[in-house]
Each structure stands twice: as C-alpha cells, then as structure tokens.
Amino acid sequence: MTDTADLTASEALAAIRAGRLTATDYRDACIDRIAAREKTIHAFAWFDPDRVRRSAPVDGPLAGMPIGVKDVIDTADMPSQYGSPIWAGHRPRSDAACVAAARAAGALVIGKTVTTEFATRHPGPTANPVNPKHTPGGSSSGSAAGVGAGFFPIAFGTQTAGSIVRPAAYCGVVGFKPSYGIMHRAGMKVMSESLDTIGVMARSVADCALAMSGMTGLDFGSPEAKAPRAPRLALVMGPTADQAAPETVSLMERAAEACRRAGATVTPLTLPPIFDAALAAHPYVMNMESAEALGWEMAHARGRLSPVLRERMEWGAAQPRQHLVEGRIAFAAARAAFPAAIEGYDAVLTPAAPGEAPEGLGWTGDPTFNSLWTLLHGPCMTVPAGSGPKGLPLGVQLAGRIGEDAALLGWAAWVRAAL
C-alpha cells in the first residue's frame, strides 16, 4: 500500500474528491515525512511546521497540495535568501508571480527549498534521497530531493543550464522546464536574462501538467490519457555525446528499443553545426549576464561570494561585450533552425545527465546534456528510467519545439509507460 506522503498530487486530489482523504491528512503526512527524513536530506532552506498547520486549505485546481518553493523565488511570508549569506534573513514584501499563481490555485506553500548559491555553482547541504552520500544535483537541489523524499508532491525549480532536468533525473522524479517565459519571472532572483526559466518537479507527468495548468490558466493537456498513436522520436546524443557515461549509453539504447517495441519510430539524428555553435556560446551568455545580475553583490559584498562563483563572475565581467552579442545571435539562429532540424519528429529523445549522481555533496554534476535544450527555449523534461550500476536513479530527457508543451508532456508520459 502506498504511504500517504508518496501519493502524487493527482492521486491525492482524486482521493480527496472521493472522500477517502482530506487535504489536512495529506499535509500532515508530508509534515511527518519531513520530520522523519529532513535531518538527513536537508531539503529546506526554511520550514516552519506550525505555520504550515495553521494554513487553511484554499479551493482551486491545486486545493491543499503542498508545494516547495526554490529559494531564489520570493515569498512574502518566508525568508528568501537566494542561497547566499549576503541575503541571510531577507524578507521580501511580496510573493513572486509564480508563487502568487500557485496560492491562487489553492496550493499550500510548505517551505523554501535549498538552492545552490544564486542558483549557480556553490552547493548547499542537500543530499540525494535515494543515497545521501550522493548529490541531488543542482541548482534546484532541495526541490528535487524533497519531491523524491515525499516532503511535497510538487516543487518549483529554475533552469539556466540544467537545473531542473538534471537534479530531477538524479533524484528519480519528473522535471519539466516549460517553454521560455510561460512562467512569469517577476520576483525571481534572475541571473541570466536569456536563459532563466521557471518550471516544476513532481512524481508524475500528470502532476506537472496539473500544476502548470492550474498556475498559468493554459491547457497542458491530459498527458496520461491514451495517445492516438505512437510517437516519432529523434534520438539525439548531441554535441557532447562523448561525455555520456557507460550507464547512459546503455540507458539510451534500452530506451530506444523499449519505445520501438511499444510502436514508436526512433531514428538516430545528428544536429547540424549551427547547434554546436550555440552550445559553445552558452557559457559566455550565462556568465556574462549573471555578472550583470550580480553587479550590486560584486560591488558591495564581493568577499561574501564563494570563491568559485566570484571567479566565474569576474571571468564573465572581463569578457569582450561582443561575445555576449554574438552568443545571443547564435542562440537565435539555433532556435530558428530547430523546427526544420526535427521536421517529421514529434520530440527529441536525449540523455538527461551524463550518468548517475556523483558521489559527495561538493559538486552537483554537469549540465552538458541540458544547456542546448535550455537555450533553444522549447520545453524539455526528464522522466525516471531505471537505475545505474550504483543503484541510483537514471532519467531520459525529451525536448520539443517552442509552444508545444502539452504535446511534449503527452509524449513524455508515453515514453515513461513504454519504459
């Protein structure tokens, strides 16, 4: 029998509507799970169980569903510290737009989840819920680990390179980065103007659609409904294929074969060089824009930045400005070329991470298989796909065209079922 805290939001809502469960019981089950595991997982940057218990359920499509909020996203009633000692104790006056949307949909903000420093490099204390000796990934570390541990069924993440997809894959959950701009970024500590995207993590594809529909008013479909046909998938290892660990190479072969057995067409595809050029520009755009975003911190609190972040920001600030202009042009060219590059395919099937979550908490892993799909501004997501040689979760990633978010969610649910 499934423990109450492990129910997906969709399952919990169905049980509540059928009278088999109350929102209060579901909330309390999550609080009990947090009490049992938080001292090991360290998913929260801020959590007050008494305050959560005092919160009355609000009607709406997410009525009573606990949601974790990554701590680069502002909350009016909780600290927003951005993973940095510079902002310790900071209390915004208002909710971020996405938090306001979640509350309006009836979600219960259960706490603030750990992020790497300004959602960049220096990690926090969060551990992988499957094996606490391993990283949960970053920068949305607390959100991914919290969903995986049963602390909350839904969480906000943000992605500049791979900060939704990679930690979700490492923690064995579903991570969805929607098309750029679908979730309004007002109230987020934005680092890269060209890249930063707010998305969600959950334990099912259906929950991602539920959360996104409830918070945006857009139709993200019913991804777990029977598809009218099997998909046509482009199998893309991408410009960084040589960085895939043996377990990822094997995983992609197994995933492609499983999809074929279920009726899909899976065709290996090599993207043209224009995509290599865009990926090469990603570090320049990301770090140069982030150096701009942290202009105040660099000027007034440089010594309180971690050495690794300070080095990256100094590097970004020292680059010729033309590199940023050229990088943005390279991004735009790749976005324009992408629909034709995958013409005839429903989605791209590609690795979510180089391999299993690395051991230790000092490094959150490499976004080498994520940055390209982020800069293309289309939807991308990971679904669980078994485990690797150390027993840690693996995921496969699907990516699609800008605006085809509902379709991608549907194909992701199909692939997960095929696996």
N, C-alpha and C positions, 0 to 999 in steps of 0.2 A: 504493500500500500504506500502511495506517495505521501511523504510528510507534507503538512500544510504549507510550510515555508518554501517547499520546492515546486509548488504549483506555478504554472505560468500565469501571467495576468489574464489571459483569455480563459484559462481553466477556472481561475478564482472567480472571475466575473460571472461565468456561467453558473458556478455553484452558488454564488450569492443570489443571483436572479432566480435560481430554482429553490432557494430557501434552505439549501444544505450547509451554507456557510454564511457568516456575517463578515462585513468589512473589518469590524473590530477584532474578530478572531484571527483573520488573516494578518492584520497589522501586528497583533500580539505574537503570532507565530514567528514573524520576521524579527521582532524585537528579541524574542527568546533565542533565536538562532544567532543573532548578533552577540548576545551575552555569552553564548557558548563558544564562539569562534573568533571574535574580534581581537582578543589578546594575541592570537596567532597570526591573523590575516592583516590587521592594521589597515582596513579599507577606508576608514573615516578620518577626515581632517577635522570634522566637528559633528558630534552626535549627542543629543540630549533625549534619552528615552522618556523622561517625564513630560517633556514638552510635546513629544510625538503622541503620547497617550492622551494629552489634553486636546488634541486636534480633532474637531468634529468632522465626520465624513461629509463631503460635498458632492452633490449629484452631478452627473456628467458621464461622458463616454469612458472616462478612467476613474470612475467613482471609487474612492478609497484606496486606489492602487498606490503602494509606496514607490517612490522614485528617488534615486540617488542623483545628486547634482555635483558634477565635477567642479572642483574649487577654483576654476578660472571663470566661473559663471556666477554673477551676482545674485544674492538673496538678501532681501530687506530684513529678515528676522534671524539671520545667522551670519557669522563672520565669513568674509570672502578674502582669503589670504594668498591666493594665487601660487601656492607652493613656495613662497619666499618669505624670509624673515623681515624683509623690508616692509611687508604689508601685514605683519602679525597684528591680530586684533582688529583689522579693518572692518568696519560695518557700513555697507552701502545704505543709501536711503531708499533704494527701490530694487525690485526684482528685475533681473534680465528679462528681455522679451519672451524668451523660450520658457522661463520659469513661470512668468505670469500666464502664459498659454497653458502650461501644464496644470497650474492651480485652477484656472478657469474650466479645464476639462474634468476637474474633480480629483486629480492626483494629489497624493499626500507626500510632500517633500520630507523625506525621512532624515536627511542629513547631507553634509558636504563630503565628497569623496576625494581621496588623495590624488594629486596630480604631480607630475614632475615640475620642477621649478619653471614657472611661466609656461607650462605645457611644452617644454623644450627637452633638455637633456638630463640635468641632475635629478636622480630618482629620489622618491620618498621611501617610507618604510614598508610599503605594502608587499605582501608575499602572495605567491600563487596558491589558490585554494586547493588545487589538486596535490601539489607538493610544495610546502612552504620554503623549501630550500632553493626554489627556483623563482625567477622574476615573473610577475604577472604581465610584463610588458608595460609600455608607456606610450604616450603620456597619460592616457586615461586609465591608470593602473587601478585606482580604488573602485572605479565604476565596473570594470571588467571582473575584478576579483569579487566584488560584492554581489554581482549577479550570479557568478559561478558558485559562491558560497551560500546562496539562499538568503542574503540580507535584504534584498529587494528584487522585484521581478523586472524592473526597467531602470535604466540609468542614462543620463546624458553623457556623451563623450564629445570630444572635438578632434578634428584631424587636420594636420598641416602636411604631414608626410604619410604616416601610417598609424596614427594614434587611436583610431577606433578599431580598424580591422586587425592589426597585429595583436594587441592585448586580448581582444575577443577570441582570436584563434588560440592564443596561449592558454586561456582560461576555460576553453571548451564551451563558449557561448556564441550567440549570434551577434554580429556587429554590423550596423547599417550606416554608411555615410551617404546621405542623400545628395541629389544634385546641388551644386553650389548655390547658396542663397535661399534655399527653401525655408530653412530655419533662420529667422532674423537674429543677427549677432549683437543687437543693442544690449549692453550690459555684460558682454563677454570681454575679457582682457585679451583683445585681438593682438596677435603677433605678426602674422603675415596677411596683409590685405588681399593678396591674390589667391591665397590658398585656404585659409582657415574656414572650416565648415563644421557646423554643429550637427550631430547625429545621435543615434540611440543604440544601446545594447540591451539584449533581452535573452530569454532562454528559448524563444521560438521565433520563426519568421513572422508568424501571425501577430505576435506581440509587437514587433517592430511596426507593422502596418497599422495595428490598433493605436499605438502611441502617436505615430506620425499623423494619422488621420484626425485623431482627437485634438491634437495641438495645432494643426495647421488649417483644418477645415477642408483639406484636399482629399481626394479619393485615392488611397493607396491599395485598393482592391481587397480581395479575399484570397491571399496567396496560397492557402492550403486547400482551396477548392480544386476539384479535378480539372486539370488543364485540358483544353480541347485537342491538343496534340503534343507530341514530344518536341523538345526544342532542337534548334540547330545551333550548336556551340562551336566557337572558335577556341581551340586550345592554344593559348599564348604563354610561353615561358618568359618572353620579354627580353629586353636588353641585358638583364642581369641573370640570365639563366645559369651561368656558370657558378653562381653563388648559392644555388639550391643544395641543401644537404641531401645525402642519400635517401633519408626517410621522406623528403619532399618529392624527389624524383620518383620514388616508388609510389608515393601517395597519388601523384598526378596521373601516373599510368593506371593505377587501380580505379581512380575516379572516372577517368575517360572510359575505361572498359565497362564499369558499372553503368554509366549513362548510356553507353551503346547497347548493353544488354536490355536496358529498360526502354529502348526505342529511339534514343536521341542520335542525331548525326553529330559526331565530334571530329573536327578537322584541324590538324596542326596548322598554325598560321604564324608567319613571321611578319611583324610590322615593318613598314619602310623606314629609312634612316631619319626621316623628319621627327619620329618619336624618340629616337636616341638623342637627337639634339635637344629636344625639350627636356628630357630627363637630365641631361648634363647641365642644363640651366637651373634646375630645381634648387640646388644648394645656394646659388647666388641670390635668387629671388627670395627664398625663405630667410636666409641670414641677413640680407641687406634690409629687407622690410622689417625683420624683427629688431634689428639695431635701431631703426627709426622708431619702432613702437616703444622701445625701452630707453628712449632719449632722456627722459627725466631720471630714471634709475641710474643710467650711466653717468649722468652729470652730478647727481646728488647722493647716490648710495652705491657707487661702484664697488667699494670694498665689501659690501654685503651680498654681492652676486657670487655664485660659486665660481671657482677658477675656470671650469670647463665652459660655463655659459659666458663669462666675461671674455674668454679667449675668442669664442665664436662671434660675439657681438663686436669686438674690436676688429676681427677679421672682416666682418660684414661692412662695418663703417669705413674701412680702409679701401674697399674695392672701388674702382672707377665707376661712376654713376652710369656710364654707358652699358655696363654689364647688366644692370637692372632693366634698362630699357630693352636691351637685346633679349634678355630672358623672357620678359613679358611677351615680346613679339614671337619668340619660339613657342611659348605656351599657346598663343592664339593660333599659330599656324598648325600645331598638332591638333587642337580642338576642331579646327575647320576640316582637317583631313580625316578625322576619326570615323565619321559616318561612312565614308566611301571605303575606308580600310576594312571595315567589318560588314560591308554590304552583303546581304543574304544570310547573316547570322542573327540570332536572337540575343545572344550575350557572349561575353568572353569568359572562359574558364581558365583560371590562372592561380599560381600559388598565393597564399595569404601571408606567408612568412618563410624565411629560409629553412626553418626546421622547428624542432621543439623549443620551448622556452629555455634560454640559457640558465645555467646554474649560478646561484648568487643573486644578490639584490643590487649590486653596484652598476649593472648595465641592463637596460630594458630591451635589448635586441635591436636588430637592423631593419629599417623600413624599406629596404632595397626593392621589395616586391610590391610596394604600395604607392610610392611617390608619383609614378607615372599616372596611375588612375586618379589620384587626387588632383593633379594639375590639369587633367582633362575635363574636370568639373562635372562629370557624369556620376550617376550612382554607382557605388561599389559596396560589396558586403562579403562577410565570411560566414560560413556555416560549419558546424562541427563535422569532422570526417575521420573519426577514429583516433588512435594514439600512436605515438612513435616508440622507438626502442626502449626508452626510459619510462614508458607508461604515461607520458604527458600528452595533453590533447594536441591534435593537429586540425587544421581547418583548410578548406578550399575557398577561394575567392571568386566571385562573379562580378563582372563590370559591364556597364551598359552605356547607352547614349544619354546625353543631357535630356532631362524631362521624362525619360522612360522608367521612372522609379517604380511605379506599380507593376509594370511588366517584369522588371528585374526581380522584385520580391517574389512574384509568382514562379519565375524560373528557378530562383534560389530554393524555394520550397520543393519544387520538383526534383532538383538535384539532391537535396538532403534526403528526400524519400528514396531516391534511387541508390543512395549510398548506404 
